Amino acid sequence: KAPAAAAPPGGTMDNDGFVAPPSGGGGGGLKNSALLGQAVPAGWVADRDFTMGGELAPGDLVTVRRSDGTLRFAEVLAKTGIFFQDKWQVAVDNKGGAREEEGASLGRPNPAALAAF
């Protein structure tokens, strides 16, 4: 089993990859907690409604491919790995679920597509 990713600032992560959010308030202080885990609209198209890869920062809303094959919303928590790796810890729901993803596999929703959502 791979070592657990680093916990986000103010939170802790157990060995199974679940984040214990900072104390106080639902969603653990996540900026996008209302969208986390929701399916990306079926009509969204890559390079029109979201772009893959690019610059990422903690708090960014992203799309992630889940193990069941669905594309869902997630939030970047922190950069992980060593300095030259493009690995990110992302919250995949607002119940503490998190996992590590390659930056190139994370989609960045375009503001116009999000506004219509």
C-alpha positions in Angstrom: 0.0 0.0 0.0 1.3 3.4 -0.9 2.0 5.9 1.9 -0.9 8.2 2.7 -0.8 11.7 1.2 -0.1 14.7 3.3 -3.1 16.2 5.1 -4.4 19.5 4.0 -3.6 22.6 6.1 -5.8 22.5 9.3 -6.9 18.9 8.7 -5.6 15.4 9.3 -5.6 12.4 7.1 -5.8 8.7 8.2 -4.0 5.8 6.5 -7.1 5.1 4.3 -7.1 8.6 2.7 -9.9 10.1 4.7 -9.6 13.7 5.8 -10.7 14.9 9.2 -11.7 18.5 8.4 -10.6 21.4 10.6 -13.0 22.0 13.5 -15.9 24.3 13.1 -18.6 24.2 10.4 -19.8 21.7 7.8 -17.8 21.0 4.7 -14.5 21.4 6.6 -13.9 24.8 5.3 -13.9 23.6 1.7 -14.7 26.4 -0.8 -16.8 24.2 -3.1 -18.4 21.7 -0.6 -21.8 22.0 -2.2 -20.5 20.6 -5.5 -18.1 18.0 -4.2 -19.0 14.5 -5.4 -21.8 15.7 -7.8 -21.6 14.3 -11.3 -20.4 16.6 -14.0 -23.3 17.3 -16.4 -23.5 14.7 -19.1 -23.5 17.4 -21.8 -20.1 18.8 -20.8 -17.4 18.4 -23.4 -13.6 18.5 -22.8 -11.9 21.6 -24.1 -15.2 23.4 -24.2 -16.7 23.1 -20.7 -13.5 22.0 -18.9 -9.8 21.7 -19.7 -7.4 19.0 -18.6 -4.2 19.8 -16.7 -2.9 23.4 -16.3 -2.0 25.3 -13.2 -3.6 24.2 -9.9 -3.8 25.6 -6.4 -5.5 24.6 -3.2 -9.2 25.5 -3.3 -9.6 25.0 -7.0 -12.7 23.2 -8.2 -11.7 20.3 -10.6 -13.2 17.3 -12.3 -12.0 13.9 -11.4 -12.7 10.4 -12.9 -13.9 8.2 -10.0 -13.3 4.5 -9.7 -16.9 3.8 -11.0 -16.0 5.6 -14.3 -18.1 8.8 -13.5 -16.7 12.3 -13.9 -17.4 14.2 -10.7 -16.5 17.5 -9.0 -13.7 17.6 -6.5 -11.6 20.3 -4.8 -7.8 20.6 -4.7 -6.6 20.4 -1.1 -2.8 20.4 -1.3 0.2 19.6 -3.5 1.7 16.2 -2.7 4.7 14.2 -3.7 8.2 15.6 -4.2 8.8 19.0 -5.7 9.0 18.0 -9.4 5.9 15.7 -9.3 2.5 17.0 -10.5 0.5 15.2 -7.7 -2.4 16.7 -5.8 -4.6 15.7 -2.9 -8.3 16.3 -3.8 -11.4 16.2 -1.7 -13.9 14.0 -3.6 -16.9 14.6 -1.3 -17.8 16.8 1.6 -17.7 13.8 4.0 -13.9 13.6 4.2 -13.1 11.4 1.2 -9.9 12.4 -0.4 -7.3 10.9 -2.8 -4.1 11.7 -4.6 -4.3 12.4 -8.4 -1.9 13.4 -11.2 -2.5 17.0 -12.2 -2.8 16.1 -15.8 -5.9 14.0 -15.0 -7.7 16.8 -13.3 -10.1 18.9 -15.3 -10.6 22.7 -14.7 -14.2 23.8 -15.3 -14.6 26.9 -17.5 -16.4 29.8 -15.7 -19.1 30.0 -18.3 -19.9 26.3 -18.0 -20.1 26.6 -14.2 -22.3 29.7 -14.4 -24.9 27.6 -16.4 -24.6 24.8 -13.9 
